[in-house]
């Protein structure tokens, strides 16, 4: 019995492979490939075909939205985040913070954005919301959380660890927004992140 199951979600021929050589043939040179190894066939299957999750009604009273963004000041060697919390298009709260933890500064504004996302989830849980939709512009916010990207740096490893703890009893959804395209609350989150560095 193989020690690993290689799940190819996006590749030449999606499926589960028993050897890395077989799996590699499906993804090498394939743009946008999505794959991961698992200890069990069940986990591999769930990666390719996730169990259906109950659809979230974003107008429900127990649901909230967040826009998160990060920034970085090279002179101060500080990263920061800005977060806008919303309900039915109305701003409930805004917050921002800068930090310079030496484990994370090498990740620049990405560090700010991931910690902003975690703070948004924390804010929602403290106020007893059961679901949150996070709008972001850096792909790692979603890809690390959903296991699509492998964590190589301290910032992504710590983000994944903390995300798993926070997301245990709240439904988290993600929505990619294109940066600096005039989306009101995205721009506000960006301004707050910059304000934190002043």
Order of alpha helices (4+ residues) and beta strands (2+ residues): beta-beta-alpha-beta-alpha-beta-beta-beta-alpha-beta-alpha-alpha-beta-alpha
